[in-house]
């Protein structure tokens, strides 16, 4: 189970980092307006119009994978074995009572005496 959770966490982290990279590469809705006025945004890595479909689909797949991994990690993180269904305090170690404090004897040379009850 531990190996499965580690693999699931690694897949989630890779999907998150890749998704951030893909989102940063994509053009916004207003990017075409800037390219029309000569801002240089028209020459892209995947061509003028082919990148939107590829990047959008890849981002959607990675977002779905990230969401599924998050749900599975949350489910397995809160799943408890049936044997330990008690309180946390029930399994606490029992400590021995502290012995009563012993008052040290005072010297008899005129020092203040502790009254006894």
C-alpha positions in Angstrom: 0.0 0.0 0.0 2.9 2.3 0.8 4.4 1.8 -2.7 1.0 2.6 -4.3 0.7 5.8 -2.4 4.2 6.9 -3.3 3.6 6.2 -7.0 0.2 8.0 -6.8 1.9 11.0 -5.2 4.7 11.0 -7.9 2.1 10.9 -10.7 0.2 13.8 -9.1 3.3 15.9 -8.8 4.4 15.3 -12.4 0.9 16.1 -13.6 0.9 19.3 -11.6 4.3 20.6 -12.8 3.5 19.6 -16.4 0.1 21.3 -16.3 1.6 24.5 -15.0 4.1 24.5 -17.9 1.4 23.8 -20.4 -0.8 26.6 -19.1 2.1 29.1 -19.2 2.8 28.1 -22.9 -0.8 28.7 -24.0 -2.1 31.9 -25.5 -4.8 33.8 -23.7 -8.0 34.9 -25.4 -6.6 38.5 -25.9 -3.3 37.3 -27.4 -4.6 37.4 -31.0 -5.3 41.1 -30.7 -1.7 41.8 -29.7 -0.4 39.7 -32.6 -2.5 41.7 -35.0 -0.7 44.9 -34.0 2.8 43.4 -34.4 3.7 42.3 -30.9 5.3 39.1 -32.3 2.9 36.6 -30.7 1.9 34.9 -34.0 5.0 32.7 -34.4 4.4 29.9 -32.0 5.9 26.5 -31.4 3.0 24.4 -32.7 1.9 26.7 -35.5 -0.7 29.5 -35.7 -3.9 27.5 -34.9 -2.8 23.9 -34.2 -1.5 24.6 -30.7 -4.8 25.5 -29.1 -6.4 22.2 -29.7 -3.4 20.1 -28.7 -2.5 22.1 -25.6 -6.1 22.4 -24.5 -6.7 18.7 -24.7 -3.4 17.8 -23.0 -4.2 20.3 -20.2 -7.6 18.8 -19.7 -6.2 15.3 -19.5 -3.6 16.4 -17.0 -6.2 18.3 -14.9 -8.4 15.2 -14.8 -5.4 13.0 -13.8 -4.4 15.5 -11.1 -8.0 15.6 -9.8 -8.3 11.8 -9.7 -4.9 11.4 -7.9 -6.0 14.0 -5.4 -9.2 12.2 -4.7 -7.5 8.8 -4.3 -4.8 10.3 -2.0 -7.5 11.9 0.1 -9.5 8.6 0.3 -6.5 6.5 1.2 -5.2 9.1 3.6 -8.4 9.0 5.7 -9.0 5.3 5.5 -8.4 3.6 8.8 -7.8 0.0 9.6 -10.6 -1.7 11.5 -8.3 -2.7 14.4 -7.5 0.8 15.5 -11.0 2.3 15.5 -10.6 3.7 19.0 -9.6 7.0 20.5 -6.1 8.3 20.4 -6.1 8.6 24.2 -6.8 4.9 24.6 -3.5 4.0 23.2 -1.6 6.5 25.3 1.1 5.1 27.6 0.1 4.9 31.3 2.5 6.9 33.5 3.3 6.1 37.1 2.1 8.6 39.7 4.7 11.1 40.8 5.8 10.4 44.4 5.1 13.1 47.0 7.9 15.7 47.3 10.2 15.0 50.3 11.0 18.1 52.3 14.7 18.2 53.0 15.7 18.4 56.7 16.6 21.9 57.9 19.7 22.5 60.0 19.1 22.9 63.7 21.3 26.0 64.0 18.6 28.6 64.4 17.1 28.3 61.0 13.4 28.7 60.5 11.5 25.6 61.3 8.8 24.3 59.0 5.6 24.0 60.9 4.1 20.5 60.8 0.4 20.0 60.4 
